[in-house]
Amino acid sequence: MKARHLFAAAATAAALAGSALVAMPASASDRVRQQEARQLRESGKILSIEDILGRARGAQPGQIVEVELEREDGRYVYEVKVIDDSDRVHKLELDAGSGELLRRKTR
């Protein structure tokens, strides 16, 4: 079962440098707290948001409109939504530890 964990720290918005960050609602018990996300980053278990955004932009040019940190099957995954110049939405899932592109959906 997929458990969603949202990562939306104030520092993240600054790192987006002009991109919009839209937080999807999640129950309080599903949220990755800022402290937990910071600890994961500092311990090297997940990549920085800057690194993930760079990888997402490399995989799909466009405007980043949403970033989520989720826990799926025991591992952390960044979900990044990008809108391209043709107004198509691309949902990219990247392994939070390695940055590997796991899945891509376009609608």
GIMO-V446046 format. One record per backbone hydrogen bond with DSSP energy under -1.0 kcal/mol. NH is the residue of the N-H (numbers start at 0). CO is the residue of the C=O. Records with the same first field share a line. If there is no record, write none. Layout:
NH=CO / CO
This chain:
2=70
12=8
13=9
14=10
15=11
16=13
19=63
29=26
31=5
36=32
37=33
38=34
39=35
40=36
41=37
42=38
43=40
44=39
45=39
46=95
51=47
52=48
53=49
54=50
55=51
56=52
57=53
58=54
59=55
62=82
64=80
65=80
67=78
69=76
70=2
71=74
74=71
76=69
77=93
78=67
79=91
80=65
81=89
82=62
83=87
86=83
89=81
90=104
91=79
92=102
93=77
94=99
95=75
98=94
101=92
102=92
104=90
106=88
